[in-house]
Amino acid sequence: MKDIIDTAVATLLSGGTILYPTDTIWGIGCDARNGAAVERIYAIKERDHSKSMLLLVENEAWSVALGERPTTYILPREKWQPLLGNAIADNLPAADGSLGIRVPNHHFCREIIRRLGAPIVSTSANFSGQPSPCSYTEIDEELKKRIDYCVPPLEEFLSGETQGSRIVKINIDGSQTIIRS
């Protein structure tokens, strides 16, 4: 496992993309600080920039998200920027400045984030508009070829989840809207 994590982190640090297991489904990721790598993910997925991607973070300030079903919080800039600052790529937030953030309760993801020293991008491992794959074997082979490093689907990396995260939008006034339950 150490060699796999070493390779994934080295790939991210060099501006590359990874295909990796998350606490939900398989994702495509990059170093969230690297705008060129973020652009590559948009190109790999053939995804429109109007559909933003989320961040996986390992930060004690976000620990309230742990222990429940994997939940992505969509936060307005006023809520996320005080905690993340300007250390993320300009092309990650949505056009309205909001940003999706999740703290994964998944050893592999947390170790990658810790070793990288930064959040990682997470978006489903599919071409835009296609169904999200529930397992590694369902990921399109052409998509895999576009990724710099594909983490092997070893049993100890898998979360057992087969669906995306719950999505909750936090509004500026602190009220919440459930986008996906």
Sequence and secondary structure as in RCSB ss.txt:
>XXXX:A:sequence
MKDIIDTAVATLLSGGTILYPTDTIWGIGCDARNGAAVERIYAIKERDHSKSMLLLVENEAWSVALGERPTTYIL
PREKWQPLLGNAIADNLPAADGSLGIRVPNHHFCREIIRRLGAPIVSTSANFSGQPSPCSYTEIDEELKKRIDYC
VPPLEEFLSGETQGSRIVKINIDGSQTIIRS
>XXXX:A:secstr
 HHHHHHHHHHHHTT  EEEE SSSEEEE BTT HHHHHHHHHHHT  TTS  EEE   GGGGGGTTSS EEEEE
 HHHHHHHHTT S TTSS TTS EEEE    HHHHHHHHHHTS EEEEESS TTS   SSGGGS HHHHHHSSEE
    GGG     S  EEEEE TTS EEEEE 
